[in-house]
Amino acid sequence: MLARRTLARIPAQQVVSGAAPQNARNMATLRELELRLKSVRNIEKITKSMKMIASTRLAKAQRALQSGKQYGIANAELFANTTPEEVGKRKLFVVLSSDKGLCGGIHSSVSKATRAAVKEADPESPVMIVGDKSKAQLSRSIPQNIALTFNQIGRDIPTFADAAAVADLIFKSGAKYDSIVIMYNKFVSALSFEASSIEVQTETSLREAPGFQAYEMEDDVVKDLSEFALANALYAALVEGHAAETNARRNAMDSASKNASDMIGRLQMQFNRGRQASITNELVDIITGASAL
């Protein structure tokens, strides 16, 4: 009789000893919420720091933008009086982006505009890309058009030396084209940007322009002028694109910080409710046990 009672108690004791507490699920949930709160707080600190850095760099980028615009104005005045009557359809597209991300859809906008422009001009037009971000995007859609790529440009405020180096490599690439179209992001305001383009005439186009045919010039003069005009246009587009990117990064980090703050509020409320429910369950168990005694 005693043996039967003992054997009957053993499974019951094993079940009780192996059973999880009632609030184990709540404890695991609270632990997960606590870890998630910690990670979101860390993300908020990072995004706020990046916003402050972008705000500091934006002031420098805007000052460079004001000086760089003068190069673009000079080019516009030059080509306003030297545009040839007929220009070939084959164009070389130079896409200006950067190697950095976390700045919203600024790289996607210039890549989308480039795809549309290539489709409208000539599907076989060569494309040269400055920056790894647009390179990765355009490599999926028009890989056969990519003739040359550049990187490590625009880490800081672009200089005229960077633009001159890019222009020199473009002329040495041996690509065939009738005109050059620079695709870049135009700085509109502190809240917006738009994909824009600048068309630069080649050495052959300048020679055939009525404004140049009225003067006798040596071949080297026209060649040097075309190279210098391309470097001017590239520098103006680079500094404007850099300012637009820095501003877009600041806005993106500001939005990310606000979203992280809202998420922290929701998670903290959920954590407090779960903690209060766990405490209430423990009190009910204590009171129930005291009443049973």
ChimeraX attribute file (.defattr): number of C-alpha atoms within 10 A of each C-alpha:
attribute: neighborCount
match mode: 1-to-1
recipient: residues
	/A:1	5
	/A:2	7
	/A:3	8
	/A:4	8
	/A:5	9
	/A:6	10
	/A:7	10
	/A:8	11
	/A:9	11
	/A:10	11
	/A:11	11
	/A:12	11
	/A:13	11
	/A:14	10
	/A:15	10
	/A:16	11
	/A:17	10
	/A:18	9
	/A:19	9
	/A:20	10
	/A:21	11
	/A:22	12
	/A:23	14
	/A:24	11
	/A:25	12
	/A:26	15
	/A:27	15
	/A:28	11
	/A:29	15
	/A:30	19
	/A:31	13
	/A:32	13
	/A:33	18
	/A:34	14
	/A:35	12
	/A:36	16
	/A:37	20
	/A:38	13
	/A:39	13
	/A:40	18
	/A:41	17
	/A:42	12
	/A:43	16
	/A:44	22
	/A:45	14
	/A:46	15
	/A:47	22
	/A:48	18
	/A:49	15
	/A:50	19
	/A:51	23
	/A:52	15
	/A:53	14
	/A:54	20
	/A:55	17
	/A:56	13
	/A:57	17
	/A:58	23
	/A:59	14
	/A:60	13
	/A:61	24
	/A:62	20
	/A:63	12
	/A:64	19
	/A:65	24
	/A:66	13
	/A:67	12
	/A:68	23
	/A:69	18
	/A:70	13
	/A:71	19
	/A:72	19
	/A:73	13
	/A:74	14
	/A:75	21
	/A:76	17
	/A:77	10
	/A:78	13
	/A:79	17
	/A:80	11
	/A:81	12
	/A:82	19
	/A:83	18
	/A:84	18
	/A:85	9
	/A:86	9
	/A:87	15
	/A:88	10
	/A:89	13
	/A:90	18
	/A:91	22
	/A:92	27
	/A:93	26
	/A:94	25
	/A:95	28
	/A:96	28
	/A:97	29
	/A:98	24
	/A:99	17
	/A:100	15
	/A:101	13
	/A:102	15
	/A:103	17
	/A:104	15
	/A:105	14
	/A:106	24
	/A:107	26
	/A:108	16
	/A:109	17
	/A:110	23
	/A:111	26
	/A:112	15
	/A:113	19
	/A:114	26
	/A:115	15
	/A:116	12
	/A:117	18
	/A:118	20
	/A:119	12
	/A:120	10
	/A:121	14
	/A:122	13
	/A:123	15
	/A:124	15
	/A:125	22
	/A:126	22
	/A:127	27
	/A:128	22
	/A:129	25
	/A:130	22
	/A:131	21
	/A:132	21
	/A:133	20
	/A:134	24
	/A:135	27
	/A:136	13
	/A:137	15
	/A:138	22
	/A:139	12
	/A:140	9
	/A:141	12
	/A:142	17
	/A:143	13
	/A:144	14
	/A:145	18
	/A:146	18
	/A:147	17
	/A:148	16
	/A:149	17
	/A:150	18
	/A:151	15
	/A:152	13
	/A:153	20
	/A:154	20
	/A:155	11
	/A:156	12
	/A:157	19
	/A:158	23
	/A:159	16
	/A:160	17
	/A:161	11
	/A:162	18
	/A:163	22
	/A:164	19
	/A:165	11
	/A:166	22
	/A:167	22
	/A:168	15
	/A:169	12
	/A:170	19
	/A:171	13
	/A:172	9
	/A:173	12
	/A:174	9
	/A:175	14
	/A:176	12
	/A:177	15
	/A:178	17
	/A:179	19
	/A:180	19
	/A:181	20
	/A:182	23
	/A:183	26
	/A:184	31
	/A:185	27
	/A:186	22
	/A:187	24
	/A:188	11
	/A:189	10
	/A:190	13
	/A:191	11
	/A:192	13
	/A:193	19
	/A:194	16
	/A:195	19
	/A:196	17
	/A:197	19
	/A:198	18
	/A:199	18
	/A:200	26
	/A:201	22
	/A:202	21
	/A:203	19
	/A:204	15
	/A:205	21
	/A:206	21
	/A:207	18
	/A:208	16
	/A:209	18
	/A:210	15
	/A:211	16
	/A:212	17
	/A:213	12
	/A:214	8
	/A:215	8
	/A:216	7
	/A:217	11
	/A:218	8
	/A:219	10
	/A:220	10
	/A:221	10
	/A:222	17
	/A:223	16
	/A:224	12
	/A:225	14
	/A:226	20
	/A:227	19
	/A:228	17
	/A:229	24
	/A:230	27
	/A:231	24
	/A:232	25
	/A:233	25
	/A:234	29
	/A:235	26
	/A:236	28
	/A:237	30
	/A:238	31
	/A:239	31
	/A:240	26
	/A:241	29
	/A:242	28
	/A:243	27
	/A:244	29
	/A:245	29
	/A:246	23
	/A:247	27
	/A:248	24
	/A:249	25
	/A:250	28
	/A:251	20
	/A:252	19
	/A:253	24
	/A:254	19
	/A:255	15
	/A:256	19
	/A:257	23
	/A:258	15
	/A:259	14
	/A:260	20
	/A:261	16
	/A:262	12
	/A:263	17
	/A:264	19
	/A:265	13
	/A:266	13
	/A:267	17
	/A:268	16
	/A:269	12
	/A:270	14
	/A:271	19
	/A:272	14
	/A:273	13
	/A:274	17
	/A:275	16
	/A:276	12
	/A:277	14
	/A:278	19
	/A:279	13
	/A:280	12
	/A:281	14
	/A:282	14
	/A:283	12
	/A:284	12
	/A:285	13
	/A:286	12
	/A:287	12
	/A:288	11
	/A:289	10
	/A:290	9
	/A:291	8
	/A:292	7
	/A:293	6
